[in-house]
Amino acid sequence: MRFAARVEVRLRPGIADPEGATIERALPALGFEDVSALATGRVFRFEVEAATEARARERAEALAGALLANPVLEEASVSVCSLEA
């Protein structure tokens, strides 16, 4: 079966996010006074061939831990859903 995987990578709490801070400081000047706590991150999407959703999740989590996120600075969340109807 084929599964769609999505990995969201973001900085761990306590790690400085200068890009997010710069964007957040610009928000009021652009008319977004009601927006706060902005943080940046990255999103990766890919497909996984696996026998079960649990196995697809395991593979996506392994990829996130080995390549997509730096475990010292970042944390990743993985979601998986079937592409089969």
PDB file of N, CA, C and O in Angstrom:
ATOM      1  N   MET A   1       0.842  -1.181   0.000  1.00  0.00           N
ATOM      2  CA  MET A   1       0.000   0.000   0.000  1.00  0.00           C
ATOM      3  C   MET A   1       0.887   1.244   0.000  1.00  0.00           C
ATOM      4  O   MET A   1       2.017   1.231   0.487  1.00  0.00           O
ATOM      5  N   ARG A   2       0.335   2.312  -0.562  1.00  0.00           N
ATOM      6  CA  ARG A   2       1.062   3.584  -0.577  1.00  0.00           C
ATOM      7  C   ARG A   2       0.442   4.521   0.454  1.00  0.00           C
ATOM      8  O   ARG A   2      -0.776   4.585   0.615  1.00  0.00           O
ATOM      9  N   PHE A   3       1.307   5.233   1.136  1.00  0.00           N
ATOM     10  CA  PHE A   3       0.882   6.176   2.159  1.00  0.00           C
ATOM     11  C   PHE A   3       1.522   7.531   1.905  1.00  0.00           C
ATOM     12  O   PHE A   3       2.667   7.613   1.460  1.00  0.00           O
ATOM     13  N   ALA A   4       0.785   8.581   2.186  1.00  0.00           N
ATOM     14  CA  ALA A   4       1.320   9.941   2.142  1.00  0.00           C
ATOM     15  C   ALA A   4       1.815  10.272   3.537  1.00  0.00           C
ATOM     16  O   ALA A   4       1.106  10.088   4.527  1.00  0.00           O
ATOM     17  N   ALA A   5       3.035  10.759   3.598  1.00  0.00           N
ATOM     18  CA  ALA A   5       3.615  11.148   4.886  1.00  0.00           C
ATOM     19  C   ALA A   5       3.892  12.638   4.866  1.00  0.00           C
ATOM     20  O   ALA A   5       4.239  13.213   3.835  1.00  0.00           O
ATOM     21  N   ARG A   6       3.731  13.245   6.022  1.00  0.00           N
ATOM     22  CA  ARG A   6       4.021  14.669   6.210  1.00  0.00           C
ATOM     23  C   ARG A   6       4.831  14.800   7.487  1.00  0.00           C
ATOM     24  O   ARG A   6       4.417  14.328   8.547  1.00  0.00           O
ATOM     25  N   VAL A   7       5.978  15.438   7.382  1.00  0.00           N
ATOM     26  CA  VAL A   7       6.844  15.654   8.536  1.00  0.00           C
ATOM     27  C   VAL A   7       6.984  17.154   8.746  1.00  0.00           C
ATOM     28  O   VAL A   7       7.440  17.871   7.855  1.00  0.00           O
ATOM     29  N   GLU A   8       6.593  17.627   9.920  1.00  0.00           N
ATOM     30  CA  GLU A   8       6.763  19.028  10.292  1.00  0.00           C
ATOM     31  C   GLU A   8       7.953  19.115  11.239  1.00  0.00           C
ATOM     32  O   GLU A   8       7.989  18.436  12.265  1.00  0.00           O
ATOM     33  N   VAL A   9       8.924  19.951  10.891  1.00  0.00           N
ATOM     34  CA  VAL A   9      10.123  20.131  11.702  1.00  0.00           C
ATOM     35  C   VAL A   9      10.116  21.547  12.253  1.00  0.00           C
ATOM     36  O   VAL A   9       9.949  22.512  11.506  1.00  0.00           O
ATOM     37  N   ARG A  10      10.298  21.668  13.560  1.00  0.00           N
ATOM     38  CA  ARG A  10      10.332  22.984  14.199  1.00  0.00           C
ATOM     39  C   ARG A  10      11.422  22.998  15.256  1.00  0.00           C
ATOM     40  O   ARG A  10      11.866  21.949  15.723  1.00  0.00           O
ATOM     41  N   LEU A  11      11.843  24.191  15.624  1.00  0.00           N
ATOM     42  CA  LEU A  11      12.871  24.321  16.648  1.00  0.00           C
ATOM     43  C   LEU A  11      12.329  23.874  18.001  1.00  0.00           C
ATOM     44  O   LEU A  11      11.153  24.078  18.305  1.00  0.00           O
ATOM     45  N   ARG A  12      13.177  23.272  18.797  1.00  0.00           N
ATOM     46  CA  ARG A  12      12.790  22.864  20.149  1.00  0.00           C
ATOM     47  C   ARG A  12      12.529  24.107  20.998  1.00  0.00           C
ATOM     48  O   ARG A  12      13.097  25.165  20.729  1.00  0.00           O
ATOM     49  N   PRO A  13      11.683  23.995  22.014  1.00  0.00           N
ATOM     50  CA  PRO A  13      11.465  25.127  22.924  1.00  0.00           C
ATOM     51  C   PRO A  13      12.798  25.590  23.516  1.00  0.00           C
ATOM     52  O   PRO A  13      13.636  24.778  23.907  1.00  0.00           O
ATOM     53  N   GLY A  14      12.973  26.895  23.572  1.00  0.00           N
ATOM     54  CA  GLY A  14      14.193  27.463  24.124  1.00  0.00           C
ATOM     55  C   GLY A  14      15.274  27.744  23.098  1.00  0.00           C
ATOM     56  O   GLY A  14      16.260  28.410  23.412  1.00  0.00           O
ATOM     57  N   ILE A  15      15.111  27.252  21.875  1.00  0.00           N
ATOM     58  CA  ILE A  15      16.077  27.525  20.807  1.00  0.00           C
ATOM     59  C   ILE A  15      15.630  28.803  20.090  1.00  0.00           C
ATOM     60  O   ILE A  15      14.471  28.924  19.693  1.00  0.00           O
ATOM     61  N   ALA A  16      16.547  29.747  19.929  1.00  0.00           N
ATOM     62  CA  ALA A  16      16.217  31.025  19.292  1.00  0.00           C
ATOM     63  C   ALA A  16      15.745  30.823  17.858  1.00  0.00           C
ATOM     64  O   ALA A  16      16.289  30.001  17.121  1.00  0.00           O
ATOM     65  N   ASP A  17      14.726  31.585  17.477  1.00  0.00           N
ATOM     66  CA  ASP A  17      14.169  31.559  16.127  1.00  0.00           C
ATOM     67  C   ASP A  17      14.247  32.982  15.559  1.00  0.00           C
ATOM     68  O   ASP A  17      13.233  33.679  15.528  1.00  0.00           O
ATOM     69  N   PRO A  18      15.421  33.426  15.112  1.00  0.00           N
ATOM     70  CA  PRO A  18      15.552  34.812  14.648  1.00  0.00           C
ATOM     71  C   PRO A  18      14.663  35.137  13.453  1.00  0.00           C
ATOM     72  O   PRO A  18      14.169  36.259  13.345  1.00  0.00           O
ATOM     73  N   GLU A  19      14.452  34.193  12.570  1.00  0.00           N
ATOM     74  CA  GLU A  19      13.584  34.448  11.417  1.00  0.00           C
ATOM     75  C   GLU A  19      12.147  34.685  11.881  1.00  0.00           C
ATOM     76  O   GLU A  19      11.487  35.620  11.429  1.00  0.00           O
ATOM     77  N   GLY A  20      11.671  33.828  12.785  1.00  0.00           N
ATOM     78  CA  GLY A  20      10.325  33.995  13.324  1.00  0.00           C
ATOM     79  C   GLY A  20      10.178  35.306  14.080  1.00  0.00           C
ATOM     80  O   GLY A  20       9.149  35.972  13.966  1.00  0.00           O
ATOM     81  N   ALA A  21      11.198  35.686  14.854  1.00  0.00           N
ATOM     82  CA  ALA A  21      11.153  36.940  15.606  1.00  0.00           C
ATOM     83  C   ALA A  21      11.099  38.143  14.670  1.00  0.00           C
ATOM     84  O   ALA A  21      10.375  39.102  14.937  1.00  0.00           O
ATOM     85  N   THR A  22      11.849  38.099  13.588  1.00  0.00           N
ATOM     86  CA  THR A  22      11.839  39.196  12.618  1.00  0.00           C
ATOM     87  C   THR A  22      10.467  39.332  11.968  1.00  0.00           C
ATOM     88  O   THR A  22       9.951  40.440  11.825  1.00  0.00           O
ATOM     89  N   ILE A  23       9.890  38.228  11.585  1.00  0.00           N
ATOM     90  CA  ILE A  23       8.559  38.253  10.975  1.00  0.00           C
ATOM     91  C   ILE A  23       7.533  38.772  11.978  1.00  0.00           C
ATOM     92  O   ILE A  23       6.682  39.592  11.632  1.00  0.00           O
ATOM     93  N   GLU A  24       7.611  38.298  13.219  1.00  0.00           N
ATOM     94  CA  GLU A  24       6.648  38.717  14.242  1.00  0.00           C
ATOM     95  C   GLU A  24       6.743  40.227  14.500  1.00  0.00           C
ATOM     96  O   GLU A  24       5.718  40.882  14.691  1.00  0.00           O
ATOM     97  N   ARG A  25       7.947  40.778  14.507  1.00  0.00           N
ATOM     98  CA  ARG A  25       8.102  42.227  14.708  1.00  0.00           C
ATOM     99  C   ARG A  25       7.488  43.027  13.559  1.00  0.00           C
ATOM    100  O   ARG A  25       7.042  44.156  13.765  1.00  0.00           O
ATOM    101  N   ALA A  26       7.459  42.461  12.357  1.00  0.00           N
ATOM    102  CA  ALA A  26       6.908  43.155  11.195  1.00  0.00           C
ATOM    103  C   ALA A  26       5.383  43.079  11.121  1.00  0.00           C
ATOM    104  O   ALA A  26       4.771  43.861  10.393  1.00  0.00           O
ATOM    105  N   LEU A  27       4.770  42.181  11.838  1.00  0.00           N
ATOM    106  CA  LEU A  27       3.331  41.963  11.722  1.00  0.00           C
ATOM    107  C   LEU A  27       2.483  43.212  11.973  1.00  0.00           C
ATOM    108  O   LEU A  27       1.595  43.491  11.167  1.00  0.00           O
ATOM    109  N   PRO A  28       2.708  43.980  13.050  1.00  0.00           N
ATOM    110  CA  PRO A  28       1.851  45.153  13.276  1.00  0.00           C
ATOM    111  C   PRO A  28       1.904  46.163  12.135  1.00  0.00           C
ATOM    112  O   PRO A  28       0.884  46.760  11.790  1.00  0.00           O
ATOM    113  N   ALA A  29       3.065  46.359  11.554  1.00  0.00           N
ATOM    114  CA  ALA A  29       3.186  47.314  10.444  1.00  0.00           C
ATOM    115  C   ALA A  29       2.409  46.861   9.215  1.00  0.00           C
ATOM    116  O   ALA A  29       2.069  47.674   8.355  1.00  0.00           O
ATOM    117  N   LEU A  30       2.131  45.574   9.133  1.00  0.00           N
ATOM    118  CA  LEU A  30       1.396  45.030   7.988  1.00  0.00           C
ATOM    119  C   LEU A  30      -0.089  44.828   8.297  1.00  0.00           C
ATOM    120  O   LEU A  30      -0.827  44.260   7.492  1.00  0.00           O
ATOM    121  N   GLY A  31      -0.520  45.300   9.472  1.00  0.00           N
ATOM    122  CA  GLY A  31      -1.932  45.194   9.830  1.00  0.00           C
ATOM    123  C   GLY A  31      -2.325  43.910  10.524  1.00  0.00           C
ATOM    124  O   GLY A  31      -3.508  43.575  10.574  1.00  0.00           O
ATOM    125  N   PHE A  32      -1.353  43.179  11.064  1.00  0.00           N
ATOM    126  CA  PHE A  32      -1.637  41.912  11.744  1.00  0.00           C
ATOM    127  C   PHE A  32      -1.351  42.025  13.239  1.00  0.00           C
ATOM    128  O   PHE A  32      -0.618  41.207  13.794  1.00  0.00           O
ATOM    129  N   GLU A  33      -1.929  43.036  13.893  1.00  0.00           N
ATOM    130  CA  GLU A  33      -1.706  43.244  15.324  1.00  0.00           C
ATOM    131  C   GLU A  33      -2.228  42.097  16.173  1.00  0.00           C
ATOM    132  O   GLU A  33      -1.780  41.907  17.304  1.00  0.00           O
ATOM    133  N   ASP A  34      -3.177  41.325  15.634  1.00  0.00           N
ATOM    134  CA  ASP A  34      -3.823  40.251  16.383  1.00  0.00           C
ATOM    135  C   ASP A  34      -3.086  38.912  16.275  1.00  0.00           C
ATOM    136  O   ASP A  34      -3.577  37.907  16.788  1.00  0.00           O
ATOM    137  N   VAL A  35      -1.930  38.876  15.628  1.00  0.00           N
ATOM    138  CA  VAL A  35      -1.167  37.643  15.446  1.00  0.00           C
ATOM    139  C   VAL A  35       0.067  37.694  16.347  1.00  0.00           C
ATOM    140  O   VAL A  35       0.760  38.710  16.400  1.00  0.00           O
ATOM    141  N   SER A  36       0.340  36.597  17.054  1.00  0.00           N
ATOM    142  CA  SER A  36       1.520  36.551  17.930  1.00  0.00           C
ATOM    143  C   SER A  36       2.048  35.117  18.001  1.00  0.00           C
ATOM    144  O   SER A  36       1.445  34.191  17.460  1.00  0.00           O
ATOM    145  N   ALA A  37       3.167  34.959  18.669  1.00  0.00           N
ATOM    146  CA  ALA A  37       3.796  33.657  18.900  1.00  0.00           C
ATOM    147  C   ALA A  37       4.133  32.952  17.584  1.00  0.00           C
ATOM    148  O   ALA A  37       3.987  31.735  17.471  1.00  0.00           O
ATOM    149  N   LEU A  38       4.578  33.711  16.607  1.00  0.00           N
ATOM    150  CA  LEU A  38       4.928  33.156  15.308  1.00  0.00           C
ATOM    151  C   LEU A  38       6.235  32.370  15.409  1.00  0.00           C
ATOM    152  O   LEU A  38       7.185  32.815  16.052  1.00  0.00           O
ATOM    153  N   ALA A  39       6.275  31.231  14.787  1.00  0.00           N
ATOM    154  CA  ALA A  39       7.483  30.401  14.753  1.00  0.00           C
ATOM    155  C   ALA A  39       7.649  29.840  13.353  1.00  0.00           C
ATOM    156  O   ALA A  39       6.669  29.580  12.655  1.00  0.00           O
ATOM    157  N   THR A  40       8.894  29.658  12.951  1.00  0.00           N
ATOM    158  CA  THR A  40       9.166  29.107  11.629  1.00  0.00           C
ATOM    159  C   THR A  40       9.462  27.619  11.733  1.00  0.00           C
ATOM    160  O   THR A  40       9.724  27.096  12.816  1.00  0.00           O
ATOM    161  N   GLY A  41       9.417  26.961  10.610  1.00  0.00           N
ATOM    162  CA  GLY A  41       9.717  25.541  10.543  1.00  0.00           C
ATOM    163  C   GLY A  41       9.764  25.102   9.090  1.00  0.00           C
ATOM    164  O   GLY A  41       9.746  25.921   8.172  1.00  0.00           O
ATOM    165  N   ARG A  42       9.826  23.799   8.906  1.00  0.00           N
ATOM    166  CA  ARG A  42       9.857  23.236   7.562  1.00  0.00           C
ATOM    167  C   ARG A  42       8.855  22.082   7.494  1.00  0.00           C
ATOM    168  O   ARG A  42       8.579  21.417   8.493  1.00  0.00           O
ATOM    169  N   VAL A  43       8.321  21.863   6.299  1.00  0.00           N
ATOM    170  CA  VAL A  43       7.401  20.748   6.071  1.00  0.00           C
ATOM    171  C   VAL A  43       7.943  19.913   4.920  1.00  0.00           C
ATOM    172  O   VAL A  43       8.327  20.443   3.877  1.00  0.00           O
ATOM    173  N   PHE A  44       7.968  18.597   5.126  1.00  0.00           N
ATOM    174  CA  PHE A  44       8.382  17.646   4.092  1.00  0.00           C
ATOM    175  C   PHE A  44       7.202  16.722   3.814  1.00  0.00           C
ATOM    176  O   PHE A  44       6.551  16.236   4.738  1.00  0.00           O
ATOM    177  N   ARG A  45       6.933  16.483   2.527  1.00  0.00           N
ATOM    178  CA  ARG A  45       5.878  15.545   2.127  1.00  0.00           C
ATOM    179  C   ARG A  45       6.495  14.505   1.211  1.00  0.00           C
ATOM    180  O   ARG A  45       7.292  14.833   0.332  1.00  0.00           O
ATOM    181  N   PHE A  46       6.125  13.254   1.419  1.00  0.00           N
ATOM    182  CA  PHE A  46       6.629  12.184   0.565  1.00  0.00           C
ATOM    183  C   PHE A  46       5.695  10.989   0.670  1.00  0.00           C
ATOM    184  O   PHE A  46       4.802  10.956   1.517  1.00  0.00           O
ATOM    185  N   GLU A  47       5.909  10.014  -0.195  1.00  0.00           N
ATOM    186  CA  GLU A  47       5.108   8.791  -0.187  1.00  0.00           C
ATOM    187  C   GLU A  47       5.955   7.627   0.295  1.00  0.00           C
ATOM    188  O   GLU A  47       7.163   7.573   0.066  1.00  0.00           O
ATOM    189  N   VAL A  48       5.287   6.694   0.974  1.00  0.00           N
ATOM    190  CA  VAL A  48       5.951   5.512   1.527  1.00  0.00           C
ATOM    191  C   VAL A  48       5.171   4.275   1.090  1.00  0.00           C
ATOM    192  O   VAL A  48       3.945   4.237   1.191  1.00  0.00           O
ATOM    193  N   GLU A  49       5.874   3.289   0.616  1.00  0.00           N
ATOM    194  CA  GLU A  49       5.277   1.988   0.302  1.00  0.00           C
ATOM    195  C   GLU A  49       5.470   1.111   1.532  1.00  0.00           C
ATOM    196  O   GLU A  49       6.600   0.875   1.958  1.00  0.00           O
ATOM    197  N   ALA A  50       4.359   0.623   2.107  1.00  0.00           N
ATOM    198  CA  ALA A  50       4.448  -0.205   3.312  1.00  0.00           C
ATOM    199  C   ALA A  50       3.219  -1.097   3.408  1.00  0.00           C
ATOM    200  O   ALA A  50       2.181  -0.821   2.806  1.00  0.00           O
ATOM    201  N   ALA A  51       3.358  -2.168   4.172  1.00  0.00           N
ATOM    202  CA  ALA A  51       2.254  -3.117   4.327  1.00  0.00           C
ATOM    203  C   ALA A  51       1.134  -2.550   5.197  1.00  0.00           C
ATOM    204  O   ALA A  51      -0.037  -2.863   4.981  1.00  0.00           O
ATOM    205  N   THR A  52       1.484  -1.723   6.173  1.00  0.00           N
ATOM    206  CA  THR A  52       0.491  -1.172   7.093  1.00  0.00           C
ATOM    207  C   THR A  52       0.779   0.312   7.357  1.00  0.00           C
ATOM    208  O   THR A  52       1.875   0.803   7.087  1.00  0.00           O
ATOM    209  N   GLU A  53      -0.214   1.000   7.882  1.00  0.00           N
ATOM    210  CA  GLU A  53      -0.021   2.400   8.248  1.00  0.00           C
ATOM    211  C   GLU A  53       1.021   2.531   9.362  1.00  0.00           C
ATOM    212  O   GLU A  53       1.817   3.469   9.364  1.00  0.00           O
ATOM    213  N   ALA A  54       1.012   1.598  10.295  1.00  0.00           N
ATOM    214  CA  ALA A  54       1.997   1.630  11.386  1.00  0.00           C
ATOM    215  C   ALA A  54       3.418   1.518  10.838  1.00  0.00           C
ATOM    216  O   ALA A  54       4.319   2.219  11.300  1.00  0.00           O
ATOM    217  N   ARG A  55       3.622   0.643   9.861  1.00  0.00           N
ATOM    218  CA  ARG A  55       4.957   0.487   9.264  1.00  0.00           C
ATOM    219  C   ARG A  55       5.343   1.741   8.474  1.00  0.00           C
ATOM    220  O   ARG A  55       6.503   2.152   8.499  1.00  0.00           O
ATOM    221  N   ALA A  56       4.385   2.348   7.776  1.00  0.00           N
ATOM    222  CA  ALA A  56       4.664   3.584   7.047  1.00  0.00           C
ATOM    223  C   ALA A  56       5.062   4.688   8.024  1.00  0.00           C
ATOM    224  O   ALA A  56       5.980   5.460   7.746  1.00  0.00           O
ATOM    225  N   ARG A  57       4.385   4.768   9.157  1.00  0.00           N
ATOM    226  CA  ARG A  57       4.724   5.762  10.176  1.00  0.00           C
ATOM    227  C   ARG A  57       6.129   5.510  10.715  1.00  0.00           C
ATOM    228  O   ARG A  57       6.902   6.451  10.893  1.00  0.00           O
ATOM    229  N   GLU A  58       6.462   4.253  10.974  1.00  0.00           N
ATOM    230  CA  GLU A  58       7.814   3.912  11.456  1.00  0.00           C
ATOM    231  C   GLU A  58       8.875   4.384  10.469  1.00  0.00           C
ATOM    232  O   GLU A  58       9.887   4.961  10.869  1.00  0.00           O
ATOM    233  N   ARG A  59       8.647   4.140   9.184  1.00  0.00           N
ATOM    234  CA  ARG A  59       9.620   4.539   8.160  1.00  0.00           C
ATOM    235  C   ARG A  59       9.733   6.064   8.078  1.00  0.00           C
ATOM    236  O   ARG A  59      10.836   6.599   7.965  1.00  0.00           O
ATOM    237  N   ALA A  60       8.602   6.759   8.134  1.00  0.00           N
ATOM    238  CA  ALA A  60       8.614   8.217   8.078  1.00  0.00           C
ATOM    239  C   ALA A  60       9.316   8.792   9.308  1.00  0.00           C
ATOM    240  O   ALA A  60      10.074   9.755   9.189  1.00  0.00           O
ATOM    241  N   GLU A  61       9.076   8.224  10.473  1.00  0.00           N
ATOM    242  CA  GLU A  61       9.746   8.684  11.691  1.00  0.00           C
ATOM    243  C   GLU A  61      11.246   8.416  11.628  1.00  0.00           C
ATOM    244  O   GLU A  61      12.046   9.232  12.085  1.00  0.00           O
ATOM    245  N   ALA A  62      11.625   7.274  11.063  1.00  0.00           N
ATOM    246  CA  ALA A  62      13.047   6.962  10.916  1.00  0.00           C
ATOM    247  C   ALA A  62      13.724   7.959   9.976  1.00  0.00           C
ATOM    248  O   ALA A  62      14.829   8.427  10.254  1.00  0.00           O
ATOM    249  N   LEU A  63      13.065   8.279   8.872  1.00  0.00           N
ATOM    250  CA  LEU A  63      13.611   9.257   7.932  1.00  0.00           C
ATOM    251  C   LEU A  63      13.736  10.626   8.589  1.00  0.00           C
ATOM    252  O   LEU A  63      14.746  11.310   8.421  1.00  0.00           O
ATOM    253  N   ALA A  64      12.714  11.024   9.335  1.00  0.00           N
ATOM    254  CA  ALA A  64      12.755  12.319  10.021  1.00  0.00           C
ATOM    255  C   ALA A  64      13.919  12.376  11.001  1.00  0.00           C
ATOM    256  O   ALA A  64      14.625  13.381  11.068  1.00  0.00           O
ATOM    257  N   GLY A  65      14.121  11.309  11.758  1.00  0.00           N
ATOM    258  CA  GLY A  65      15.191  11.291  12.742  1.00  0.00           C
ATOM    259  C   GLY A  65      16.580  11.187  12.143  1.00  0.00           C
ATOM    260  O   GLY A  65      17.539  11.709  12.712  1.00  0.00           O
ATOM    261  N   ALA A  66      16.702  10.525  11.009  1.00  0.00           N
ATOM    262  CA  ALA A  66      18.017  10.306  10.393  1.00  0.00           C
ATOM    263  C   ALA A  66      18.451  11.445   9.483  1.00  0.00           C
ATOM    264  O   ALA A  66      19.649  11.676   9.316  1.00  0.00           O
ATOM    265  N   LEU A  67      17.495  12.164   8.890  1.00  0.00           N
ATOM    266  CA  LEU A  67      17.869  13.110   7.840  1.00  0.00           C
ATOM    267  C   LEU A  67      17.168  14.462   7.910  1.00  0.00           C
ATOM    268  O   LEU A  67      17.803  15.486   7.659  1.00  0.00           O
ATOM    269  N   LEU A  68      15.902  14.498   8.236  1.00  0.00           N
ATOM    270  CA  LEU A  68      15.125  15.722   8.082  1.00  0.00           C
ATOM    271  C   LEU A  68      15.235  16.686   9.251  1.00  0.00           C
ATOM    272  O   LEU A  68      15.102  17.895   9.061  1.00  0.00           O
ATOM    273  N   ALA A  69      15.474  16.183  10.452  1.00  0.00           N
ATOM    274  CA  ALA A  69      15.539  17.043  11.636  1.00  0.00           C
ATOM    275  C   ALA A  69      16.844  16.815  12.380  1.00  0.00           C
ATOM    276  O   ALA A  69      17.339  15.691  12.458  1.00  0.00           O
ATOM    277  N   ASN A  70      17.393  17.887  12.924  1.00  0.00           N
ATOM    278  CA  ASN A  70      18.559  17.798  13.794  1.00  0.00           C
ATOM    279  C   ASN A  70      18.021  17.596  15.211  1.00  0.00           C
ATOM    280  O   ASN A  70      17.468  18.534  15.784  1.00  0.00           O
ATOM    281  N   PRO A  71      18.165  16.405  15.793  1.00  0.00           N
ATOM    282  CA  PRO A  71      17.533  16.121  17.080  1.00  0.00           C
ATOM    283  C   PRO A  71      18.044  16.976  18.240  1.00  0.00           C
ATOM    284  O   PRO A  71      17.392  17.052  19.281  1.00  0.00           O
ATOM    285  N   VAL A  72      19.185  17.609  18.076  1.00  0.00           N
ATOM    286  CA  VAL A  72      19.704  18.480  19.124  1.00  0.00           C
ATOM    287  C   VAL A  72      18.922  19.793  19.163  1.00  0.00           C
ATOM    288  O   VAL A  72      18.654  20.320  20.243  1.00  0.00           O
ATOM    289  N   LEU A  73      18.555  20.322  17.999  1.00  0.00           N
ATOM    290  CA  LEU A  73      17.914  21.628  17.907  1.00  0.00           C
ATOM    291  C   LEU A  73      16.435  21.578  17.543  1.00  0.00           C
ATOM    292  O   LEU A  73      15.688  22.513  17.832  1.00  0.00           O
ATOM    293  N   GLU A  74      16.014  20.495  16.913  1.00  0.00           N
ATOM    294  CA  GLU A  74      14.674  20.457  16.335  1.00  0.00           C
ATOM    295  C   GLU A  74      13.888  19.240  16.809  1.00  0.00           C
ATOM    296  O   GLU A  74      14.445  18.245  17.275  1.00  0.00           O
ATOM    297  N   GLU A  75      12.571  19.363  16.668  1.00  0.00           N
ATOM    298  CA  GLU A  75      11.681  18.230  16.900  1.00  0.00           C
ATOM    299  C   GLU A  75      10.799  18.073  15.672  1.00  0.00           C
ATOM    300  O   GLU A  75      10.526  19.037  14.956  1.00  0.00           O
ATOM    301  N   ALA A  76      10.366  16.858  15.445  1.00  0.00           N
ATOM    302  CA  ALA A  76       9.565  16.571  14.253  1.00  0.00           C
ATOM    303  C   ALA A  76       8.280  15.875  14.652  1.00  0.00           C
ATOM    304  O   ALA A  76       8.252  15.072  15.584  1.00  0.00           O
ATOM    305  N   SER A  77       7.217  16.196  13.934  1.00  0.00           N
ATOM    306  CA  SER A  77       5.962  15.465  14.100  1.00  0.00           C
ATOM    307  C   SER A  77       5.610  14.850  12.753  1.00  0.00           C
ATOM    308  O   SER A  77       5.787  15.468  11.703  1.00  0.00           O
ATOM    309  N   VAL A  78       5.110  13.625  12.804  1.00  0.00           N
ATOM    310  CA  VAL A  78       4.841  12.853  11.588  1.00  0.00           C
ATOM    311  C   VAL A  78       3.362  12.523  11.513  1.00  0.00           C
ATOM    312  O   VAL A  78       2.761  12.110  12.505  1.00  0.00           O
ATOM    313  N   SER A  79       2.773  12.706  10.332  1.00  0.00           N
ATOM    314  CA  SER A  79       1.421  12.228  10.084  1.00  0.00           C
ATOM    315  C   SER A  79       1.461  11.393   8.810  1.00  0.00           C
ATOM    316  O   SER A  79       2.217  11.675   7.881  1.00  0.00           O
ATOM    317  N   VAL A  80       0.628  10.360   8.796  1.00  0.00           N
ATOM    318  CA  VAL A  80       0.592   9.424   7.680  1.00  0.00           C
ATOM    319  C   VAL A  80      -0.871   9.106   7.360  1.00  0.00           C
ATOM    320  O   VAL A  80      -1.686   8.922   8.264  1.00  0.00           O
ATOM    321  N   CYS A  81      -1.196   9.044   6.061  1.00  0.00           N
ATOM    322  CA  CYS A  81      -2.528   8.595   5.670  1.00  0.00           C
ATOM    323  C   CYS A  81      -2.431   7.785   4.380  1.00  0.00           C
ATOM    324  O   CYS A  81      -1.529   7.991   3.568  1.00  0.00           O
ATOM    325  N   SER A  82      -3.353   6.883   4.211  1.00  0.00           N
ATOM    326  CA  SER A  82      -3.356   5.986   3.073  1.00  0.00           C
ATOM    327  C   SER A  82      -3.703   6.737   1.787  1.00  0.00           C
ATOM    328  O   SER A  82      -4.540   7.639   1.791  1.00  0.00           O
ATOM    329  N   LEU A  83      -3.059   6.357   0.705  1.00  0.00           N
ATOM    330  CA  LEU A  83      -3.389   6.894  -0.623  1.00  0.00           C
ATOM    331  C   LEU A  83      -4.325   5.954  -1.372  1.00  0.00           C
ATOM    332  O   LEU A  83      -4.758   6.258  -2.484  1.00  0.00           O
ATOM    333  N   GLU A  84      -4.629   4.840  -0.777  1.00  0.00           N
ATOM    334  CA  GLU A  84      -5.510   3.836  -1.398  1.00  0.00           C
ATOM    335  C   GLU A  84      -6.952   4.168  -1.052  1.00  0.00           C
ATOM    336  O   GLU A  84      -7.258   4.525   0.085  1.00  0.00           O
ATOM    337  N   ALA A  85      -7.828   4.051  -2.026  1.00  0.00           N
ATOM    338  CA  ALA A  85      -9.241   4.362  -1.800  1.00  0.00           C
ATOM    339  C   ALA A  85     -10.005   3.210  -1.230  1.00  0.00           C
ATOM    340  O   ALA A  85     -11.206   3.325  -0.987  1.00  0.00           O
TER     341      ALA A  85
END
